[in-house]
Amino acid sequence: MAGQFAIGRWYHERPMLVRDLIAARLRDAVSEAQRTGALPPFDLPQSGIVERPQKTGHGDFASGLPLRVAKAAKRPPLEIAQTLADALMRNAEHGDPIGAVSAAPPGFVNFHLSDDWLRAQVEAIRSAGETFGNVEIGEGKRVQVEFVSVNPTGPVHVGHARGAVLGSGLARALAAAGFDVTREYYVNDAGNQMELFYRSVFARYAEALGRTDVPLPEDGYQGAYLVELGKELAERHGPHYLEMDAAEGTAELGEEALRRMLDVIRADLERIGVDFDVWFRERDLYADGQYEETMTLLRERGYTAVRDGAEWFTSTALGDEKDNVIVRSTGAPTYFASDIAYHRDKFGRRGFDRVIDIWGADHQGHVPRMKAVMQALDLDPDRLTILIGQLVTLKSGGDIVRASKRSGNIVTLGDLVDEVGADACRYFFLARAAESQMEFDLELAKKESSENPVYYVQYAHARIAGIVRQASERGVAWDDGDTALLTDSAELALVRKMLQLPEIVDSIAVTLAPHSLPHYAVDLATAFHWFYDHCRVLSSDPADAPLMKARLKLTEAARVALARTLALMGMSAPETM
């Protein structure tokens, strides 16, 4: 394949990002200068020697390497920069992405991409199609992304939805980066909260049948959704479960309620394009003996202690600030104990190379002890990454609505999708870094104007689709268009912006921060709108036909890039608006 997707053959067997190619060339220039005596020997930094400058006038890429090595090289930074710029231009190859290299005070090396090479990328992007933006940093390594994983005691609310979109978006980007990704939901179907849920359901079921002698548990779930669920179960089964032993009836009815709740959760998540490869049941850890095996392993390795009748994981021996209870004095395991067994299953039995957990803000204190668990299990703690999603504030007409399953005051994901649509949910939840608290502005999300970034980006795609559609209806064929005719600065700026997508995907794979995608989508839409406003695409004048065909190729490439960006975010790419 030509252009962007073949430059890697010069240095590696797999494709290389332009940024990395430039970094490799820069390292070669340093080696040459040291070999010829133009520069003395010194060690190079391992990474970060090439970046995109904040000001476009400084080039497409820049390196501050001369400033970083000036002391070791015992040379002025600008002199080093000039030496490297000269070597880079001297060794430029035919068809090279690098068009010009210059030194700039106080010691930068600036790189400008070749206009001819940029024009050639239009064909490369069109040819890549749905694979455009893919990189191979993952090399097929197996990564599990576990997210949402809320207790199945009620519908997904807006707080959970943020983690759902973050996990889904991250999984999409990691797959595009060459990882073998498994999306997993951990079903907490054991423990005290589930018992409270079962008893709450049973009370609402009894209430629906006119029984007043089955009280709702004091700490039970009070949401209106349970009242409706109780009515449905009563209509379906009548008094059947009330005629059974109370414990047996509660357990059996609870199991059905659990299945119904999981169906609701699954359906709501699917509405915003969130799905899972695996729904892992907590109770399976106990059924197949993994929990006992894990506890035995910790005891044998000396990482447990019995105090006041409870069993503790001695995480302080592994750097944590405090020890943590794993088995209560009643003999019941804690959620932490289940998590230990669950993560041993992830790395041991299933053999994931890396695991990424996405948890809510109330789990912040859980992170150090999970890192300690990794050490106790003789696993590299760096193989486990825990991302904490901060709180969401939903604004509606200036009012703030908070969600709580037990109080009954719930703004569900389904409610939010009904209000603003799935695409707005995905965009706004994805647009902020996980560690940042956020406000979800309902009024902005519903606006059909350029103020709403969702509308702005999708309108760009619809506009592109309209241009291509009009050209086809006019009988215009543009496969023979000559992209060498694309010389306007707006045309080349659009190509430059499209070519940033592989870098964005590569960066997300490293930083695990997919919030860069929505911002890139707006920038790409802006670049297209600027091009369209300054460069006429369709024309009925035969003299304009060659340039029209070239610009149609560019428009088609922009459609590929924008559709791919929307797909990575899990959003639709509308043909009309």
Secondary structure, 3 states (H helix, E strand, C coil): CCHHHCHHHHCCCCCCCHHHHHHHHHHHHHHHHHHHCCCCCCCCCCCCCCECCCCHHHCCEEECHHHHHHHHHCCCHHHHHHHHHHHHHHCCCCCCCEEEEEEECCCEEEEEECHHHHHHHHHHHHHHHHHCCCCCCCCCCEEEEECCCCCCCCCCEHHHHHHHHHHHHHHHHHHHCCCEEEEEEEECCCCHHHHHHHHHHHHHHHHHCCCCCCCCCCCCCCCHHHHHHHHHHHHHHCCHHHHCCHHHHHHHHHHHHHHHHHHHHHHHHHHCCCCCCEEEEHHHHHHCCHHHHHHHHHHHCCCEEEECCEEEECHHHHCCCCCEEEECCCCCECHHHHHHHHHHHHHHHCCCCEEEEEEEHHHCCHHHHHHHHHHHCCCCHHHEEEEEECCEEEEECCEEECCCCCCCCCCEHHHHHHHHCHHHHHHHHHCCCCCCCEEEEHHHHHCCCCCCHHHHHHHHHHHHHHHHHHHHHCCCCCCCCCHHHCCCHHHHHHHHHHCCHHHHHHHHHHHCCCCHHHHHHHHHHHHHHHHHHHCCCCCCCHHHHHHHHHHHHHHHHHHHHHHHHHHHCCCCCCCCC
